[in-house]
Amino acid sequence: MMPRPVILPSNRPAERFYLGGARISAFRGESGSAPREPEDWIGSTTNVNGESEVGLTRLPDGRLLRDAVEADPVGWLGEEHVRRWEADTRLLVKLLDAGQRLPVHAHPHDDFAASHLGRAHGKAEAWYILQGGTVHVGLRRDVGSAELADLVERQDVDALLALLHAVDVVPGDVVWVPPGELHAIGEGVLLLELQQPEDLSILLEWQGFAIDGPALGHLGLGFEVALAAVNRGVRTPHEVRTLVGAAPASGSVFPSDADRYFRLERMPVDGEAVIDQGFSIAVVASGALTVGSDALGAGSTLVVPHAAGALRVTGVGEVLVARPPTP
């Protein structure tokens, strides 16, 4: 029997260091959430940093998705993907609800993560905006290493935030955050995030957040080393417009620079459409759709194995299809 897509319930790590979760519940049509469950890790083979299983998706049959993929990588990921990357899905997808503004932070790139942390990936990420607000991304001027270290040590939050471009976003906008780029998500924003499958953050601020920033904000490396992974170069207004903008009405939505890390397709449906074969995470963004044989409403999420083949989608609405990079 051909493998089927798997409908996924929420997978929300508890007691994250920032507030949020109510918008995820509303989007999914669920009843309430704890105050610190701002992330839903969808189709995750990645654990929360420092935890053994927290963050991992568990399938209805009780298996961890990670273990299922490792047991049948070709069935889940396809021969070409496995030939290049073995059983590494190369993808983590999240719903994220900023119940408060997130701290100014950055994520390391592949080389830094490999050499300093022994990790297979850094953490590039990109966002599809579901509910709008303000995002902060990219430096408004060059910043020296000594100045940045001083702002972090003194926890001069106002000065740190003022270094970044503030950009208003609306539903259907996308934001590309390359590795090393300083950024923060404003309160009230709900987004779908695609990222490399790691949980690695360098925190430049932590006041007002439920985390021991001096101990945990530098990934165990010390801030002198960790801040070397941060891009300190200016982003001109033109460059910011290449990072933040409106998604096309259909097709691939992220800038081409993101394609080496992950891909997101926006698929409006008015009658019938097809999700091409390949491992993917599908999110019904709006409407009422039948995906394969499953009738789904807005907020529904599925993990789709390669072996499921192409999927027919019918109804009226929109589905977002997240994929790893092309092998």
matplotlib code that plots the C-alpha trace (Angstrom):
import matplotlib.pyplot as plt

x = [0.0, 1.3, 2.3, -0.2, 0.3, 0.1, -2.1, -0.2, -1.5, 0.2, 3.7, 4.5, 7.5, 6.5, 8.0, 9.9, 11.6, 9.1, 5.3, 2.9, 0.7, -2.9, -2.6, -1.4, -4.5, -6.8, -5.2, -5.4, -8.9, -7.8, -8.9, -6.4, -2.7, -0.2, 1.3, 4.8, 4.0, 4.8, 6.1, 4.6, 7.3, 5.8, 7.1, 10.2, 13.2, 15.0, 15.1, 15.2, 18.8, 19.8, 16.8, 16.7, 13.1, 11.4, 10.6, 10.5, 7.3, 5.7, 3.5, 0.1, 1.6, 3.8, 7.1, 9.2, 9.3, 13.0, 13.2, 10.7, 12.8, 16.0, 14.3, 13.1, 15.0, 14.2, 10.5, 10.3, 12.9, 13.4, 16.5, 18.1, 17.8, 19.2, 22.1, 23.2, 22.2, 21.3, 18.5, 18.9, 15.6, 17.4, 14.3, 12.5, 9.1, 7.4, 4.4, 5.6, 3.4, 5.2, 3.2, 5.9, 8.7, 11.5, 15.0, 17.6, 19.4, 21.2, 22.0, 25.3, 26.2, 27.2, 30.9, 30.7, 28.3, 30.6, 33.9, 32.7, 29.7, 30.2, 26.8, 25.7, 24.0, 23.9, 20.5, 19.3, 15.6, 12.8, 9.2, 5.9, 3.7, 0.2, -0.6, 1.2, 3.1, 6.7, 9.9, 13.4, 16.1, 19.6, 21.9, 21.2, 25.0, 28.2, 28.9, 32.3, 32.9, 33.8, 30.7, 28.5, 30.0, 29.6, 25.9, 25.4, 27.3, 25.4, 22.1, 21.4, 18.2, 17.0, 20.4, 20.5, 17.0, 17.7, 20.5, 18.1, 15.7, 12.1, 9.8, 6.0, 4.8, 1.3, -0.1, 1.5, 4.8, 8.0, 11.2, 14.6, 17.0, 20.5, 22.8, 24.4, 21.8, 20.6, 16.8, 13.8, 10.1, 7.6, 4.8, 1.6, 3.2, 2.2, 4.3, 5.3, 9.0, 11.3, 14.8, 17.7, 17.1, 19.0, 18.0, 20.9, 20.4, 22.9, 21.0, 22.1, 19.4, 17.5, 15.9, 12.2, 12.6, 12.6, 16.2, 19.6, 21.1, 24.7, 24.8, 22.9, 22.9, 26.3, 25.8, 28.4, 31.1, 31.4, 30.2, 33.6, 33.4, 29.7, 29.4, 32.0, 29.2, 27.1, 27.0, 28.1, 27.9, 25.2, 22.2, 21.1, 17.4, 17.7, 19.2, 16.4, 13.9, 15.6, 15.1, 11.5, 8.7, 5.4, 5.3, 4.1, 0.5, 1.7, 4.8, 8.1, 8.0, 11.5, 14.4, 16.7, 19.4, 17.2, 16.8, 20.0, 18.5, 14.8, 11.9, 8.3, 5.6, 2.4, -0.5, -3.9, -6.6, -9.9, -11.1, -8.1, -4.3, -1.5, 1.3, 4.2, 5.9, 8.5, 9.0, 7.1, 5.3, 1.9, 0.0, -3.5, -3.3, -7.0, -10.2, -11.5, -9.5, -9.3, -5.6, -5.4, -8.3, -8.2, -10.7, -8.9, -9.6, -7.4, -4.5, -4.2, -0.7, 0.6, 3.9, 4.1, 6.5, 8.1, 6.6, 3.0, 3.5, 1.8, -1.2, -4.5, -5.9, -9.5, -11.6, -11.1, -8.3, -4.6, -1.9, 1.7, 4.2, 7.6, 10.4, 14.1, 16.5, 16.6, 19.3]
y = [0.0, 3.4, 5.5, 8.3, 11.8, 12.0, 14.7, 16.2, 17.6, 20.5, 19.7, 22.6, 22.5, 23.7, 26.6, 28.4, 31.5, 33.9, 34.3, 33.2, 30.4, 31.8, 32.7, 29.2, 27.8, 30.2, 29.4, 25.7, 25.9, 24.5, 25.4, 27.4, 27.0, 27.5, 31.0, 29.9, 27.6, 30.0, 27.4, 24.4, 22.2, 20.6, 17.4, 17.8, 15.5, 18.1, 18.2, 21.3, 22.2, 20.3, 17.9, 14.3, 14.2, 17.5, 19.1, 15.8, 14.9, 11.6, 9.9, 8.4, 4.9, 6.0, 6.2, 9.3, 10.8, 10.9, 7.1, 6.4, 8.4, 6.7, 3.3, 4.1, 7.1, 6.5, 6.1, 9.3, 11.5, 9.9, 8.4, 11.6, 13.3, 10.2, 9.9, 13.4, 13.8, 10.3, 10.4, 14.1, 15.8, 19.2, 21.0, 22.2, 23.9, 25.9, 28.0, 30.9, 33.3, 36.2, 36.9, 39.4, 40.9, 38.4, 39.4, 40.7, 37.5, 35.7, 32.2, 30.7, 29.7, 26.2, 26.6, 28.2, 25.5, 22.8, 24.1, 25.5, 23.3, 20.1, 20.5, 19.4, 22.6, 26.3, 28.0, 30.0, 30.7, 32.4, 33.4, 33.5, 36.1, 34.8, 37.8, 41.0, 43.5, 44.7, 42.8, 44.0, 42.7, 43.8, 46.6, 50.2, 50.9, 49.0, 48.1, 47.3, 44.2, 46.1, 48.3, 45.2, 43.4, 46.4, 46.8, 43.1, 43.3, 46.4, 45.0, 48.3, 47.0, 50.3, 50.8, 47.2, 47.4, 50.8, 49.3, 47.2, 48.2, 48.1, 46.9, 46.5, 43.3, 42.0, 38.6, 37.2, 38.9, 36.9, 37.6, 35.9, 35.8, 34.6, 33.0, 35.6, 38.3, 40.1, 40.1, 40.2, 39.5, 42.0, 41.3, 40.1, 38.5, 35.0, 33.3, 30.0, 29.6, 27.4, 26.8, 24.5, 21.7, 23.0, 24.9, 27.3, 31.0, 33.6, 36.0, 39.7, 40.6, 38.7, 41.2, 40.4, 36.9, 33.6, 32.6, 33.0, 34.9, 35.3, 31.5, 30.3, 33.1, 32.2, 28.5, 27.6, 29.4, 32.7, 35.9, 36.8, 33.7, 33.6, 37.2, 36.4, 34.5, 37.8, 39.9, 43.4, 44.9, 47.5, 46.5, 49.3, 50.0, 48.4, 45.2, 45.2, 45.1, 42.0, 40.4, 41.5, 41.8, 40.5, 36.9, 36.2, 35.0, 31.5, 29.4, 29.7, 32.6, 33.0, 34.9, 32.6, 32.8, 30.7, 27.9, 26.2, 25.8, 25.2, 26.0, 27.2, 27.1, 29.1, 27.2, 28.9, 26.4, 27.2, 23.9, 21.6, 21.7, 19.1, 19.0, 17.5, 14.3, 14.7, 15.0, 18.0, 19.7, 21.0, 23.7, 24.8, 28.5, 29.2, 27.7, 24.2, 21.7, 18.0, 16.9, 13.4, 11.8, 14.0, 16.9, 19.7, 23.2, 26.2, 25.4, 21.8, 20.4, 17.3, 15.5, 14.0, 11.2, 11.0, 7.6, 9.0, 10.4, 13.5, 14.7, 16.0, 19.0, 20.2, 22.9, 26.6, 27.9, 28.1, 25.6, 26.3, 23.5, 23.5, 21.4, 20.7, 22.1, 20.4, 17.6]
z = [0.0, -0.9, 2.2, 3.0, 4.2, 8.0, 9.7, 12.6, 15.8, 17.6, 18.8, 21.2, 23.5, 26.9, 28.9, 26.2, 27.3, 25.7, 25.7, 23.0, 21.8, 21.6, 17.9, 17.1, 18.9, 17.0, 13.7, 14.3, 15.8, 19.1, 22.6, 24.4, 25.2, 28.1, 28.2, 27.1, 24.1, 21.3, 18.8, 17.0, 15.6, 12.6, 11.1, 13.3, 13.4, 15.6, 19.3, 21.5, 22.3, 25.4, 25.4, 24.2, 22.7, 23.3, 19.9, 18.0, 16.1, 17.2, 14.5, 15.3, 15.5, 18.4, 16.5, 16.3, 12.8, 13.1, 13.7, 10.9, 8.4, 9.5, 9.1, 5.5, 4.2, 0.6, 1.2, 3.1, 1.3, -2.1, -3.7, -4.9, -1.5, 0.3, -2.2, -1.3, 2.4, 3.6, 6.2, 7.1, 6.2, 6.0, 7.2, 10.3, 10.0, 12.8, 13.6, 15.8, 17.8, 19.2, 22.4, 23.2, 21.1, 20.8, 21.8, 19.4, 18.3, 15.5, 14.4, 13.3, 9.8, 8.7, 9.0, 12.5, 13.7, 12.4, 13.7, 17.1, 18.0, 16.0, 14.4, 10.9, 10.2, 11.1, 11.2, 8.2, 8.4, 6.5, 7.5, 5.8, 7.6, 8.7, 11.0, 10.6, 12.8, 12.9, 12.3, 13.0, 10.7, 9.5, 10.8, 9.9, 10.1, 10.5, 14.2, 15.6, 17.6, 20.8, 20.5, 20.1, 22.9, 25.2, 24.3, 25.2, 28.4, 29.6, 28.2, 26.5, 24.9, 23.4, 21.6, 20.4, 18.9, 17.4, 15.4, 13.4, 10.5, 11.7, 8.9, 9.0, 7.6, 6.6, 5.8, 2.7, 3.2, 3.5, 5.4, 4.6, 7.6, 6.4, 9.0, 11.2, 10.6, 13.6, 14.0, 16.3, 15.8, 17.0, 19.4, 17.7, 14.7, 13.7, 11.1, 9.4, 9.8, 7.7, 9.0, 9.0, 11.5, 14.5, 17.7, 17.9, 19.0, 20.0, 22.3, 22.5, 25.0, 27.7, 30.1, 30.5, 29.2, 31.1, 30.3, 31.9, 29.1, 30.6, 30.9, 27.9, 25.4, 23.9, 23.1, 25.7, 23.8, 25.6, 24.0, 22.6, 20.4, 19.8, 18.6, 15.9, 14.2, 13.9, 10.8, 11.8, 8.4, 7.4, 5.4, 3.1, 2.6, -0.8, 0.8, 3.4, 0.5, -0.8, 2.7, 3.4, 0.8, -0.6, -1.7, -5.2, -5.4, -6.3, -6.7, -4.8, -2.3, -0.8, -2.4, -4.4, -1.8, 0.5, -2.0, -0.9, 2.5, 2.0, -0.3, 0.3, -2.3, -2.1, -3.7, -4.1, -4.8, -6.6, -7.8, -8.2, -7.8, -7.4, -4.8, -6.6, -5.3, -2.7, 1.1, 2.3, 5.2, 4.0, 5.9, 5.0, 5.3, 4.6, 3.3, 3.2, 1.1, 0.5, 0.3, -1.1, 0.7, 3.8, 4.3, 6.0, 7.3, 7.9, 10.4, 9.4, 9.0, 7.3, 6.7, 3.3, 2.5, -1.0, -1.5, -1.3, -4.8, -6.1, -4.1, -5.6, -3.8, -4.2, -2.8, -2.2, -0.1, 0.1, 1.1, 1.9, 0.9, 2.7, 1.3, 1.8, -0.8, -4.2, -4.1]

ax = plt.figure().add_subplot(projection="3d")
ax.plot(x, y, z, "-o")
ax.set_aspect("equal")
plt.show()
